[in-house]
């Protein structure tokens, strides 16, 4: 098996969550109950987080991929397309399309002095995003 993990669809994750809930109810051992309920809670949290991200992206007028890319870039410094693909799970073509939009809008910069190209958010944009993220996580 390769090192890449396949992402679960929402339907697949919901089924796995339901299976763990049912197993948690049916098993006799207390440790097995704890294990299955913990796994169900893990999958429920993943589903909820995904829904919150989609809601926040929609509220800001962004696509989910644009929102995820901005969050990732705000938490770092300089990125290649490949690094962003590894961090976000988005395809390189989606990232290139979004980065082109960000550069055109003036919120990101493209450094062509080396290959592969380096992308970064403009410092003022990055500072605003980081501040918003910190207040969101703190409050």
N, C-alpha and C positions, 0 to 999 in steps of 0.2 A: 504494500500500500504506500502511496506517495505521502509526502509530508503535508500536503494540502488537505484541509478539512472541508467537507461539503457543508454548505449552509442549509439549515433546515427551513422549509417553507413555514408560513404561519400555521397552515393546516397540519403539517407534520409535527410541529412543536406542540400544537394543541392536543393531538392524538397521544403523543408521548406523555404530556402532562396528565391527561385523563387516565392513561394506563397506570402511571405511578400512583395516582390517587386511589384507583381501584385496588391495586396491589397493596397499598398501605392499609386499606380497610380489611382486605382478605387475609393477609399474613398473620401468623400468631405471635411470632417473636417481636418483642418490643424494639430491638435494634433494627430489625427489618422494617418495621413500621416507620421508625425515625428516618431511615435511609430513603424509603419511597416517598414520604411526605416532603423531605428535604429536596429530592429531585423534582417533585411536582412544583414546589415553591420556586426553585431555580428557573424552570421553564416558564412559569407564570410571570416572574420578574422580567425575563427576556422579552416576553410578549408585550408587557406593559411599557417597557422602556422604548421598544420599537414604535409603539403607538404614540407615546409622548413626543418622540423625535419627529414623527410625521406631522403631528398636530402643531408643533412649534415651527417647523419648516413652512407649513401652510400659512400659519399666522404671519410669518415674516415675508410671505410672497416668494419663497424659494422652493425649488424642487428638493426632494429628500437628499439627492446626491450633492446638490450645492450646499445644503445645510451641513451635511456630514463632512464635506471637504473643508468648509470654513472652520468648523469646530476643530478638526485635525490640524489645520494650518495655524490656528490661533494658539494651540498648545505647543507648537514647535517653532523652529526657526526657518531653515532652508530645506527644500525637498525637491527630489527628482520625481518624475511621473511614476516611476517604478516604486519608489518608497511610499508615495501616497497610495498607490494601488495595494501594496502590502498592508498598510495601516488601516485602510478603510474597507477593503474587500470589493471596491468598485473596479470596473474594467479600466484599462489604461486609456481606451478611446473616450470613455465617459469623462475621465479626469481631464484629458487634453481639451475636450470641448468646454468643460466648465472653467478650466484655467484660462482659456482663450477669452471667455466671457468676462472673467474677473480682471484680466489684464486690460481688456478694452474698456471696462467700466472704471479703471483706475484704482482698484482696490488691491491689486496684486502686481508684482514686478516679475519680469522674466530676465534672468541673467544668461546671456548667450555667449559669455566669455569662455565657457567650457562645455564640453559634451559629456554626459547628457546635461541638458539645460537645467538650471536651478530656478525654482519658483519660491517666492516668499510673499506674504502679505505686506502691504505697506506698513511701516512702523506705527503710524497713528491708528490705522484700522486694527492692527494686531493688538495694540494697547487697549483700545475700546472693547474689543471682543474678549480679551483676557479679563478685563475688569468686570464685564457683564457675567462671564462664566464664574468668576470668583464670588460675586455677590449672589448668584444663583445657587452655587454649591454651599455657600455659607449660610444662606437664609432659607 
